[in-house]
């Protein structure tokens, strides 16, 4: 009788915890614009495999990068890796290649420019190219991709610096089991009026990962109308101004709905989703 009650108690805890997880999005901060996102049983990494912060942005240390590329906890069983664009503070070809070789269940979603850089390691690339999904919409447009339970809308938004206007910057709108996230990459909010693809705010976005330009208080109207997320996570701020920039956002709560700041590398937060 005691054993039966014990088993019943364990099962009750298991299904209670599972139920909580199913109503949450779990976010782990890697560095700069890099995050691991867990939605139900799906695990995603966006812009988390890189080594160069250009002495300006935070980057993963070697121990963290080793955990990711090997697929060790907490980065085990990653289903999808997304890369917003080819710049070294978001993506490093060798790190992504090694990750893909060590994690044979993972698929990579990225632009043609990113793939071209991966092909510089042909012996590696040919071993995982069947798991690469290219998405390179026309500028200011979008394409939709369905992968298992994941709906991916790749939005081609111009990079925020004029000298990088030829960069294929992809902002990802990702939905899984009625949970939706949006990651801006390095998109320029001042050019979204030219965008003719699917508008992110047309979806119910639970969490948006917004770069410093979208996070700037001067652009709050653009951010709220174009994205309109329940929660906004700030990213892509220079290291030297990290706390100051984020403090500015935190002090203007009327501009952003529940602005969230990750102050420590590998910080993890659970966000419960309101249906």
Number of C-alpha atoms within 10 A of each C-alpha: 6 7 8 8 10 11 12 12 11 11 12 12 12 11 11 12 11 12 12 13 19 17 19 18 21 17 23 20 23 27 29 26 27 29 24 22 22 21 21 18 11 15 19 22 24 23 27 28 33 23 21 17 18 11 11 15 19 23 26 23 13 10 8 19 19 16 15 26 20 17 18 14 9 13 17 14 17 24 17 21 22 23 26 27 23 23 20 16 26 25 24 21 22 18 18 22 24 17 22 25 16 14 20 15 12 20 21 24 24 24 25 17 16 20 19 12 16 21 15 12 13 12 10 16 22 11 13 17 17 10 15 18 17 15 21 20 21 13 20 17 17 23 15 14 15 11 11 7 11 17 16 21 24 28 31 28 29 27 22 19 11 10 8 12 13 10 21 25 31 29 26 26 23 21 21 18 13 14 21 22 25 25 28 26 27 27 25 19 24 14 14 16 10 12 16 13 18 17 17 23 15 11 16 16 22 23 23 25 26 25 23 21 22 25 26 18 15 11 15 19 14 16 25 17 13 17 25 22 25 18 18 25 21 25 29 23 21 17 16 12 12 16 13 12 17 21 12 13 22 17 11 14 11 11 19 23 15 16 20 19 17 19 12 10 18 17 13 16 14 14 15 14 16 9 7
